[in-house]
Amino acid sequence: MASQLVEKYMRTEHLPHIWCPGCGNGVIMHAVVRAIDKLELDKNKVCIVSGIGCSSRAAGYLDFNTIHTTHGRALAFATGIKLAKPELEVVVIAGDGDIAAIGGNHLIHAARRNVGMTVVVINNNIYGMTGGQYSPATPAGEFGTTAPYGNIDRPFDIAALAAGAGASFTARGTVYNPAQITSCIQKGILHKGFSLIECISVCPVYYGRKNKKGSVIDMIKWQRDNSIPVEKAGKLPPEELKGKIVTGVLSQATYPEYTEEYAKIIEKVSGGINYEQA
């Protein structure tokens, strides 16, 4: 039951959360918790890392080893944690602006190194916490407080960006289908290497209202009507995929995992000496 998950995995003294009514962040945080619970991971062996933004408040609500870092630097901190404690399951929760704008350089290098972590990107197409500025994921032509006449930038495909940089696992889901998000996060955690799960969320206050997207229900119904499973998408021409959300496991490959390769260097340099016992 959801109430049991709350008691088991959340810092109830910090509830209720600060997110706006209808925000998808709670749905995605719940999916993270369900994935961890289904995998029966030891809470003491899980570390949740976040940066700055609406999505990053999740680290304060979740009762694991957690660290709320600086804007755009969640992956840098997560890399350090994984190198220091490779036995930990490191899960990063970040927003589209946090991960793909100021944190974009960290994203491509953590992906190419194939650092063993799971990155849950909450993509709501906007900077929510700081007032509705357009983000690297805001669709062209849409409005934000910093794009009053419409955004002229082409948006990033965050999952494709990560895959192109070398991420060995990428997936995508929507808050319309939280079970799919949970499944993708489970698969990402089980995968050895850098995993990124892009979760398409909704921001009814800053993005939805500014762009006349209707109610929260309207926004979620739009996700339902415009999502295409990756298996079906592969059989469609590009023109039919325009404006659609392709969901499921998007890419998966096997590369050497960074912390394991780093441990080999330490072993080689130290000549087999165990400094913890020396």
Backbone torsions as a table, in degrees:
resi	resn	phi	psi	omega
1	MET	NA	149.9	-177.9
2	ALA	-60.4	-38.2	-178.5
3	SER	-64.2	-34.5	178.1
4	GLN	-69.1	-36.6	177.1
5	LEU	-65.1	-37.9	178.2
6	VAL	-61.5	-47.4	-178.6
7	GLU	-65.4	-34.8	-174.7
8	LYS	-80.9	-36.6	-168.1
9	TYR	-119.6	0.5	-175.5
10	MET	-124.4	152.2	175.6
11	ARG	-85.5	90.5	-171.9
12	THR	-63.1	-21.5	179.5
13	GLU	-68.4	-16.2	179.3
14	HIS	-97.3	1.6	178.3
15	LEU	-93.6	154.6	4.5
16	PRO	-74.1	157.8	-177.7
17	HIS	-74.2	170.4	-175.7
18	ILE	-93.6	-3.9	-173.7
19	TRP	-67.9	148.1	-177.9
20	CYS	-66.4	153.1	174.7
21	PRO	-57.3	130.4	179.2
22	GLY	92.1	-10.6	178.6
23	CYS	-62.2	143.0	-179.2
24	GLY	-83.5	-4.5	-175.9
25	ASN	-60.0	-40.1	-179.9
26	GLY	-64.7	-37.9	178.1
27	VAL	-61.0	-44.1	-176.7
28	ILE	-72.8	-39.4	175.8
29	MET	-60.4	-40.0	176.9
30	HIS	-61.7	-39.9	179.3
31	ALA	-63.9	-39.0	176.5
32	VAL	-60.2	-46.7	-179.8
33	VAL	-62.8	-44.3	-179.9
34	ARG	-62.7	-40.2	179.3
35	ALA	-62.4	-45.7	179.2
36	ILE	-62.9	-41.3	-179.9
37	ASP	-66.0	-43.7	179.9
38	LYS	-62.9	-33.3	179.0
39	LEU	-82.9	-6.9	178.3
40	GLU	56.0	43.8	178.8
41	LEU	-75.6	147.0	175.4
42	ASP	-71.2	122.1	-179.3
43	LYS	-54.3	-35.1	-177.5
44	ASN	-74.9	-8.6	178.9
45	LYS	-107.5	10.2	178.8
46	VAL	-113.1	135.4	175.9
47	CYS	-125.4	122.4	178.3
48	ILE	-99.8	126.3	-178.6
49	VAL	-120.0	136.5	176.8
50	SER	-138.8	163.9	178.1
51	GLY	-103.1	-118.5	179.0
52	ILE	-129.9	142.6	179.4
53	GLY	135.7	175.0	179.5
54	CYS	-54.7	-49.0	-176.7
55	SER	-60.9	-33.6	-173.5
56	SER	-72.6	-10.5	175.5
57	ARG	-66.7	-16.8	-178.8
58	ALA	-56.6	-36.0	-178.3
59	ALA	-59.9	-30.2	179.3
60	GLY	-76.8	-24.5	-178.3
61	TYR	-89.6	-23.8	-175.1
62	LEU	-88.4	134.1	-174.1
63	ASP	-95.7	69.2	174.0
64	PHE	-129.0	-170.0	162.7
65	ASN	-68.2	120.6	-175.5
66	THR	-134.3	152.1	175.7
67	ILE	-144.1	127.0	179.3
68	HIS	-103.2	105.3	-169.5
69	THR	-97.9	-162.3	-178.0
70	THR	-90.3	169.1	-172.5
71	HIS	-62.6	121.7	176.5
72	GLY	81.2	-3.4	-172.4
73	ARG	-106.2	11.8	-177.2
74	ALA	-58.0	-40.7	-177.7
75	LEU	-69.7	-32.3	176.7
76	ALA	-65.9	-45.8	177.2
77	PHE	-64.0	-43.4	-178.9
78	ALA	-62.0	-37.6	177.6
79	THR	-62.8	-43.7	178.2
80	GLY	-62.3	-41.9	179.0
81	ILE	-62.8	-45.4	-177.8
82	LYS	-65.6	-37.0	177.9
83	LEU	-69.3	-38.8	-179.7
84	ALA	-74.7	-36.9	-177.2
85	LYS	-132.6	72.3	-175.6
86	PRO	-62.0	-17.0	179.2
87	GLU	-74.9	-13.6	-179.8
88	LEU	-77.5	148.0	170.6
89	GLU	-91.4	107.0	-175.0
90	VAL	-96.3	123.3	179.2
91	VAL	-121.6	123.1	178.8
92	VAL	-102.4	132.3	174.6
93	ILE	-116.7	119.8	-174.2
94	ALA	-145.1	158.3	177.2
95	GLY	-92.1	171.0	-178.2
96	ASP	-65.0	-36.9	177.8
97	GLY	-72.0	-44.2	-178.0
98	ASP	-61.4	-42.3	-172.6
99	ILE	-86.4	-31.9	-170.1
100	ALA	-109.8	-8.1	177.7
101	ALA	-104.9	-94.1	-179.2
102	ILE	-62.8	-27.2	179.6
103	GLY	-95.4	7.1	-174.5
104	GLY	-61.1	-39.1	-179.5
105	ASN	-66.7	-38.6	176.6
106	HIS	-65.1	-36.0	-179.6
107	LEU	-61.3	-51.0	-174.5
108	ILE	-66.8	-32.6	-178.3
109	HIS	-81.4	-35.3	173.9
110	ALA	-64.5	-35.8	178.5
111	ALA	-68.5	-47.4	-177.3
112	ARG	-67.3	-30.8	177.1
113	ARG	-75.1	-19.6	-177.4
114	ASN	61.1	47.8	176.8
115	VAL	-68.4	134.5	-175.2
116	GLY	-73.6	85.3	177.1
117	MET	-147.2	162.6	177.4
118	THR	-114.3	121.9	-176.5
119	VAL	-109.3	116.6	178.4
120	VAL	-101.1	108.6	-178.1
121	VAL	-97.8	118.2	175.7
122	ILE	-90.4	105.6	-175.7
123	ASN	-103.4	103.5	176.9
124	ASN	-111.8	14.7	172.6
125	ASN	69.6	15.1	-173.3
126	ILE	-161.1	159.3	165.8
127	TYR	-85.3	111.3	-176.0
128	GLY	-86.4	-52.5	-170.6
129	MET	-63.2	-34.0	-173.3
130	THR	-97.3	8.3	169.3
131	GLY	119.7	11.6	172.9
132	GLY	90.4	26.6	174.5
133	GLN	-68.9	152.6	177.1
134	TYR	-71.6	150.5	-175.8
135	SER	-117.5	176.8	176.2
136	PRO	-63.7	-9.9	-180.0
137	ALA	-106.8	-0.1	179.1
138	THR	-68.7	125.3	-179.3
139	PRO	-61.1	147.0	176.9
140	ALA	-59.9	136.6	-179.8
141	GLY	92.8	-14.3	179.9
142	GLU	-84.4	164.1	-172.1
143	PHE	-107.9	150.6	173.1
144	GLY	-148.7	173.7	-179.9
145	THR	-64.1	-27.1	176.5
146	THR	-99.4	8.5	175.1
147	ALA	-138.0	63.3	-175.2
148	PRO	-67.0	-17.9	179.3
149	TYR	-109.0	9.9	179.3
150	GLY	105.6	140.9	-179.8
151	ASN	-77.1	129.0	179.3
152	ILE	-102.0	-3.6	178.3
153	ASP	-78.0	143.8	169.5
154	ARG	-77.0	136.8	-178.2
155	PRO	-77.6	152.3	171.1
156	PHE	-71.1	144.1	160.2
157	ASP	-92.5	98.6	-169.1
158	ILE	-63.0	-41.0	179.1
159	ALA	-64.8	-41.8	179.2
160	ALA	-67.3	-36.7	177.0
161	LEU	-60.2	-46.2	-179.9
162	ALA	-64.8	-43.3	179.5
163	ALA	-63.1	-41.6	178.8
164	GLY	-64.2	-29.6	179.5
165	ALA	-82.2	-9.6	176.6
166	GLY	119.3	3.4	177.2
167	ALA	-56.6	134.4	-176.3
168	SER	-90.2	-3.1	174.8
169	PHE	-151.0	126.3	172.8
170	THR	-134.9	147.0	179.4
171	ALA	-151.9	166.6	179.6
172	ARG	-147.1	142.6	174.2
173	GLY	-146.8	175.4	179.8
174	THR	-126.3	159.6	178.3
175	VAL	-70.5	-13.7	171.7
176	TYR	-63.0	-31.6	-175.6
177	ASN	-124.6	74.9	-177.1
178	PRO	-63.4	-27.3	178.2
179	ALA	-63.4	-37.3	178.2
180	GLN	-67.6	-40.5	176.9
181	ILE	-60.0	-45.8	178.8
182	THR	-57.2	-46.8	179.9
183	SER	-61.5	-43.3	180.0
184	CYS	-64.6	-39.3	178.8
185	ILE	-66.7	-41.0	175.7
186	GLN	-56.8	-48.6	-179.3
187	LYS	-64.0	-36.9	177.9
188	GLY	-64.7	-41.1	179.0
189	ILE	-65.8	-41.1	-179.2
190	LEU	-70.3	-24.6	-179.1
191	HIS	-71.8	137.2	177.9
192	LYS	-87.4	114.6	-179.3
193	GLY	128.3	-164.1	-176.6
194	PHE	-83.0	117.5	-179.8
195	SER	-116.5	134.6	176.7
196	LEU	-127.4	125.7	176.8
197	ILE	-116.4	113.0	178.4
198	GLU	-87.8	119.5	-178.2
199	CYS	-107.5	111.2	-178.6
200	ILE	-77.4	115.2	-173.1
201	SER	-109.7	-172.2	176.0
202	VAL	-132.0	138.7	172.4
203	CYS	-122.1	91.1	-175.5
204	PRO	-69.2	-24.1	-173.4
205	VAL	-81.5	-55.4	-176.0
206	TYR	-90.3	-46.5	-178.1
207	TYR	-82.2	-50.2	-176.2
208	GLY	-63.2	-46.4	-178.2
209	ARG	-68.3	-42.1	-179.0
210	LYS	-64.1	-31.5	-175.5
211	ASN	-108.3	14.4	174.4
212	LYS	52.8	51.3	-179.4
213	LYS	-88.9	-0.1	179.5
214	GLY	86.9	-157.0	-178.1
215	SER	-77.8	172.5	174.5
216	VAL	-57.6	-41.7	179.8
217	ILE	-62.2	-40.2	177.6
218	ASP	-61.6	-42.1	-178.2
219	MET	-66.2	-39.6	-179.9
220	ILE	-72.8	-36.6	175.2
221	LYS	-63.1	-35.8	177.3
222	TRP	-61.4	-41.2	176.3
223	GLN	-60.1	-44.2	179.3
224	ARG	-58.7	-44.8	-173.7
225	ASP	-79.1	-13.9	-175.2
226	ASN	-120.8	15.5	176.6
227	SER	-98.0	139.2	-179.8
228	ILE	-130.6	124.9	176.4
229	PRO	-59.7	144.9	-176.0
230	VAL	-58.9	-32.0	179.7
231	GLU	-64.6	-40.2	178.5
232	LYS	-74.5	-37.7	-177.7
233	ALA	-60.7	-33.8	-179.0
234	GLY	-65.2	-15.0	-178.8
235	LYS	-102.8	0.9	-176.1
236	LEU	-104.6	149.7	176.0
237	PRO	-72.0	157.1	-176.4
238	PRO	-55.6	-36.1	-176.9
239	GLU	-65.1	-27.9	179.1
240	GLU	-81.7	-11.7	179.1
241	LEU	-95.7	-7.8	-178.1
242	LYS	-62.3	126.1	179.6
243	GLY	79.0	4.6	-178.9
244	LYS	-98.7	160.7	177.6
245	ILE	-107.0	113.3	177.8
246	VAL	-87.2	124.2	-173.0
247	THR	-118.2	160.1	180.0
248	GLY	110.8	-167.9	176.3
249	VAL	-77.9	117.2	-172.5
250	LEU	-91.6	-35.8	179.0
251	SER	-154.4	150.1	178.3
252	GLN	-155.7	132.1	-178.6
253	ALA	-148.4	168.8	179.0
254	THR	-116.7	116.2	175.9
255	TYR	-130.4	160.2	174.4
256	PRO	-58.9	137.1	179.7
257	GLU	-84.8	135.0	-167.7
258	TYR	-60.1	-46.1	-175.5
259	THR	-68.4	-30.9	176.1
260	GLU	-68.6	-40.5	177.4
261	GLU	-66.2	-37.2	178.6
262	TYR	-65.9	-37.9	178.2
263	ALA	-63.3	-33.8	177.8
264	LYS	-65.6	-38.1	177.5
265	ILE	-64.0	-44.7	178.9
266	ILE	-60.2	-43.7	179.5
267	GLU	-62.4	-41.9	-179.1
268	LYS	-66.2	-44.5	-177.4
269	VAL	-70.1	-38.8	-175.9
270	SER	-79.8	-11.3	-178.9
271	GLY	66.8	27.5	177.4
272	GLY	87.9	2.3	-179.3
273	ILE	-72.9	131.5	175.0
274	ASN	-93.8	99.6	-174.8
275	TYR	-69.0	-21.5	179.0
276	GLU	-71.1	-27.9	-179.5
277	GLN	-98.7	-13.4	-176.9
278	ALA	-72.3	NA	NA
